[in-house]
Amino acid sequence: MESHNNVELLEAARALVTALEADDSQQAQLHLASLTQSQESELFHEVGTLTRELHESLNNFNVDPRLVDLAEHDIPDTRERLNYVISTTEEAAHKTLGLIDETLPLSDSLKDTAQKIEESWHRFRMREMGVDEFRSLSEEIESYLANVKLHADQIHDNLSEMTLAQGFQDLTGQVIRQVITLVGEVEDNLVELVKIAGKHQTGTQKDGKEVDLIKAEGPQINKDKPNVVNNQDEVDDLLSSLGF
Amino acid sequence: MKILIVDDFSTMRRIIKNLLRDLGFNNTTEADDGLTALPILKAGGIDFLVTDWNMPGMQGIDLLKTVRADEALSSMPVLMVTAETKREQIIEAAQAGVNGYIVKPFTAATLKDKIDKIFERIDAS
């Protein structure tokens, strides 16, 4: 198509030169007009193609108004959701740790008193105990039994509360699932965008991008990656191979 | 023995603090990233540093390098407790002079083991 056009242009140009050399201004004007016209029509053709492509691209953008919605509402919303996950898990961990702090002294005190009574009881069985001391031991045992009940009730309540605190997993799990769905949707839309934009930019992949191998990534979700260790033993093996 | 615990998550700081308390280390203080940890370290009185890697502000690996480059702090034992598990990262930490590397989630026994080993090496040298 292009070479055909070139041949035509060349012929018209030669005819123009011939006419000018022959001092035939009328013919020269005619050839000049035909040359300009052919250039103009090509320009119009190009502008037409570009306009049509632009129109199609804009139409494609409009096909999915969800993309605009995603950018305007869902992404900021997701940031909030993820912050919610952080604060909820933090709260649950503190609640559990607080309950543990409250429960440990209860079990410690039960153990300590039991140990003390056991020693006295042993002396009683060995007939090493006087009547007054035995009376005091009886009182001690009586008060201990009441305490066991009281502390056991408290420990039971604390454990129940710890169980309840684990509800964060359900709540945050649901939110994370929503985020996963949203990320999938964003990905699909981005793929569509790349398809539209990529029509004119094929073969311009960026290979030269440098990868920072020690960049912090947080917990590895995919444990099968070859450069990732899966447990403390593998860390220890790697470090000892380095002379650690 | 005063220990500085550096982690951006307060829950993890609390877990480490509680585990250290069970191991008999009652004197601990906390910071939430490298930038807040450095002034505490430079003020003196810290004998042992436990740090996470992935933190906003200054990351644990940069805190480690800064500590090693500081004349007054260079011999400070540093234990890294982190979810970062790439081989390149562990090698980087080792080359930067970390004394121990624990991956999360970890157990109380692992923490005790690594701390014992660090002090064994210090006592031996």
Interface residues (C-beta under 8 A of the other chain):
Chain A: T89 E90 A93 H94 L97 I100 D101 L213 I214 A216 E217 G218 P219 Q220 K225 N227 V228 V229 N230 N231 Q232 V235 L238 L239 L242 F244
Chain B: F9 S10 T11 R14 I15 N18 W53 N54 Q59 I61 A83 E84 T85 K86 R87 E88 Q89 I90 I91 E92 A94 Y101 I102 V103 K104 F106 T110
